[in-house]
Amino acid sequence: MFVRLTKQFHFEAAHFLPTFPADHKCRRMHGHSFRFDVVVAGEVDPQRGYLIDYGEIRDAVDPIVSRLDHYLLNEVEGLSNPTSEILARWLWEQVKPRLPLLASIQVYETCTSSCEYRG
Protein backbone atom coordinates (compact mmCIF):
# COMPACT_ATOMS: atom_id res chain seq x y z
CA MET A 1 0.00 0.00 0.00
CA PHE A 2 1.49 3.34 -1.09
CA VAL A 3 0.85 6.30 1.26
CA ARG A 4 1.79 9.94 1.73
CA LEU A 5 2.19 11.25 5.28
CA THR A 6 2.25 14.93 6.20
CA LYS A 7 3.72 16.53 9.31
CA GLN A 8 3.33 20.25 9.93
CA PHE A 9 5.97 22.57 11.40
CA HIS A 10 5.91 26.26 12.41
CA PHE A 11 8.42 29.01 13.00
CA GLU A 12 8.42 32.79 13.39
CA ALA A 13 10.91 34.78 11.34
CA ALA A 14 11.59 38.10 9.66
CA HIS A 15 12.81 38.65 6.14
CA PHE A 16 12.96 41.16 3.33
CA LEU A 17 13.08 40.54 -0.39
CA PRO A 18 15.94 42.56 -1.90
CA THR A 19 15.04 41.74 -5.53
CA PHE A 20 11.56 43.27 -5.30
CA PRO A 21 10.97 46.82 -6.62
CA ALA A 22 12.14 49.58 -4.25
CA ASP A 23 8.59 50.69 -3.46
CA HIS A 24 7.20 47.18 -2.86
CA LYS A 25 6.16 46.43 0.74
CA CYS A 26 8.00 43.08 0.72
CA ARG A 27 11.29 44.85 0.09
CA ARG A 28 11.01 46.22 3.65
CA MET A 29 11.77 43.96 6.59
CA HIS A 30 8.65 42.21 7.85
CA GLY A 31 7.75 39.00 9.64
CA HIS A 32 5.64 35.92 9.18
CA SER A 33 4.32 33.06 11.21
CA PHE A 34 5.63 30.51 8.75
CA ARG A 35 4.17 27.04 8.43
CA PHE A 36 5.56 24.25 6.34
CA ASP A 37 4.38 20.75 5.60
CA VAL A 38 6.82 17.90 5.22
CA VAL A 39 5.39 15.10 3.08
CA VAL A 40 6.98 11.67 2.97
CA ALA A 41 5.83 8.91 0.63
CA GLY A 42 6.37 5.23 0.14
CA GLU A 43 5.12 1.73 0.68
CA VAL A 44 3.77 0.72 4.09
CA ASP A 45 5.86 -2.00 5.70
CA PRO A 46 3.43 -4.95 5.87
CA GLN A 47 5.02 -6.28 9.06
CA ARG A 48 4.94 -2.98 10.96
CA GLY A 49 1.78 -1.57 9.37
CA TYR A 50 3.23 1.91 8.87
CA LEU A 51 5.60 3.86 6.62
CA ILE A 52 7.54 5.87 9.21
CA ASP A 53 7.02 7.00 12.79
CA TYR A 54 5.91 10.66 12.89
CA GLY A 55 8.52 11.11 15.64
CA GLU A 56 11.26 10.26 13.14
CA ILE A 57 10.01 13.05 10.91
CA ARG A 58 9.99 15.46 13.85
CA ASP A 59 13.50 14.43 14.91
CA ALA A 60 14.80 15.02 11.38
CA VAL A 61 13.18 18.44 10.98
CA ASP A 62 13.32 20.09 14.43
CA PRO A 63 17.05 20.94 14.22
CA ILE A 64 16.37 22.76 10.95
CA VAL A 65 13.44 24.68 12.45
CA SER A 66 15.77 25.78 15.27
CA ARG A 67 18.03 27.44 12.69
CA LEU A 68 15.11 29.57 11.43
CA ASP A 69 12.85 30.30 14.40
CA HIS A 70 13.09 33.93 15.52
CA TYR A 71 15.88 34.74 13.08
CA LEU A 72 16.24 37.10 10.14
CA LEU A 73 16.10 34.64 7.25
CA ASN A 74 18.31 36.83 5.05
CA GLU A 75 21.19 36.12 7.47
CA VAL A 76 20.87 32.33 7.18
CA GLU A 77 23.38 30.85 4.73
CA GLY A 78 21.64 30.19 1.42
CA LEU A 79 18.70 32.50 2.16
CA SER A 80 19.96 35.96 1.23
CA ASN A 81 16.83 36.36 -0.97
CA PRO A 82 14.29 34.29 1.02
CA THR A 83 11.28 34.16 -1.28
CA SER A 84 8.80 31.35 -0.65
CA GLU A 85 10.25 29.51 -3.62
CA ILE A 86 13.84 29.74 -2.41
CA LEU A 87 12.86 28.89 1.17
CA ALA A 88 10.96 25.78 0.01
CA ARG A 89 13.98 24.58 -1.97
CA TRP A 90 16.35 25.40 0.92
CA LEU A 91 14.19 23.39 3.32
CA TRP A 92 14.18 20.47 0.87
CA GLU A 93 17.97 20.57 0.67
CA GLN A 94 18.25 20.52 4.47
CA VAL A 95 15.59 17.85 5.10
CA LYS A 96 16.21 15.37 2.26
CA PRO A 97 19.57 14.02 3.59
CA ARG A 98 17.91 13.41 6.98
CA LEU A 99 14.67 12.01 5.57
CA PRO A 100 15.15 9.93 2.39
CA LEU A 101 11.39 9.35 1.99
CA LEU A 102 10.81 13.10 1.53
CA ALA A 103 8.32 13.74 -1.30
CA SER A 104 7.57 17.46 -0.95
CA ILE A 105 7.86 20.59 1.16
CA GLN A 106 5.06 23.14 1.16
CA VAL A 107 5.81 26.54 2.73
CA TYR A 108 3.01 28.87 3.84
CA GLU A 109 3.89 32.54 4.30
CA THR A 110 0.26 33.25 5.13
CA CYS A 111 -2.80 31.05 5.55
CA THR A 112 -3.69 31.69 1.89
CA SER A 113 -0.28 31.79 0.15
CA SER A 114 2.07 28.83 -0.23
CA CYS A 115 4.76 27.28 -2.40
CA GLU A 116 5.27 23.55 -2.88
CA TYR A 117 8.66 22.09 -3.85
CA ARG A 118 9.09 18.47 -4.93
CA GLY A 119 12.82 18.33 -5.55
N, C-alpha and C positions, 0 to 999 in steps of 0.2 A: 504494500500500500504506500503510495507516494503522498507526502504531506508537506505543507508549508507552515512553519510556526513563526509567530511574530512576538517579539518582546519590545516593550516601549521604554525609552529612556528620556530624561529631562535634564536640562542645564540652563542656567542663566548666564548671559554673556553680552558684552557690548561689541560693536564693530562699526566700521564705516567702509564705504565702498568707493575707493579712490578713482576708479575708472568711470564713475557716473558723471554726468554734466555738473559743472560747478554750482548751479542753482538747484540741483535735485536734493530733496530732503535726505535721501539715503547716503549722500556724500558726507553728511555731518555724522558725528558719532551718535549712536543711539543703541538701545538695548532690546533684547528679545528674551522671552521665556521659550527657549528652543525645545522642541520635542523631536526625537527621531525614533523610527521603527527599524529594528534589526530583524530581517526575515531570513530564516534558514530553511533549507529544503532538502528532501531526500526520502529514502525508503525507510519505513518503520522496521526496526529490528523485530522479527517475529517472536523471538525468545523473550525479549524485554517488554515488547508492546509499546515502545516509544522510539522517537527519533533521537532526541537529546534532552537532557535535563535542563529546564529553564535556568537553574542555578549555574550551569556551565556557561550559558550565554551571558548571564549577569557577571560572572567572574572574568570573562573575556573582555567585556565592554567597560565595566566600572573604572578600571585604571585610565582608560581613554577619556571618559567623562570627567575625571578628576583633573585632567590637563586643560579642560575647557571651562569648567564651572567657575563663574565669577572672575573671568579673565577677559581681557581685550583680545578678541580673536586675531586681529591684525598682527599681534605680537607673537603668535604661535607659529613656529616654523612650518612653512608650507601654506599659510593662510594670510598672506599679506593683502590679498584681495578676496575676502571671505564672502563671496556670493553664495547663495543656496547651492548652486551647481558645484562650485569648487569645494564647499564644505562637505557635500554628500560624497564626492569622490575622495576627499581626504579621509573621511570616516571609513570608507570602504578600504582604503589602503592601510589604515591602522588596524581594522577589525579582521580582515581576511586572513592574515597570517595566524591569528589567534583562534579563528573560527572557520575551518575549511568548508563547512556546509553553508557558509554565507551565500544568500541568493540575491538580496537587495538591501539597500539602505534608503529610507525615505525621511527627509529632513523637513520639518515644519517650522517656518519662521513665525507664522501666525496660525490660528485655527483654520484659516481658509486658503493658505498658500504653502505649497510644498514642492519638493523636487525629489524624484526617485532616481537612484543610480543602481545599475545592475552589473557593473564591472565591464 
